[in-house]
Amino acid sequence: KSGTYCIAFFAEAKVSQPIPVPVPSFSFGLWMNNVLVPGTTISGYTQAPSDATLQICGEVIIDVLANDVLKLRNASSNGIDMTPNTVGIMFPVTIAGINIHCLKKAAV
């Protein structure tokens, strides 16, 4: 439905080889209808060069029309691996998500 939405998103990933130097990093952005939504590119940087796993989160309030397509995508030139960094865990691990909340429905 058309309206004003608050969209929160998060991701956890590993930077793919070759790992950029001096510090591994990647960026994600929210795309609507294959166009990057301004202000939604979030970059993650590791705390140490040997740590390749990063976490990012962001939030935006935007107007969305019915049938618009929203995607959370890699916005950097670095490749990423979305495999969870969890060896031996017995339950599912969420590594990316989008929460969409309607703040105001569009006037008909």
Secondary structure, DSSP 8 states (H G I E B T S, - for coil): --EEEEEEEEEEEEE-SS--SSS-EEEEEEEETTEE-TT--EEEE-SSTT--EEEEEEEEEEEE-TT--EEEEE-SSS-EE-S-S-TT--S----EEEEEEEEEE---
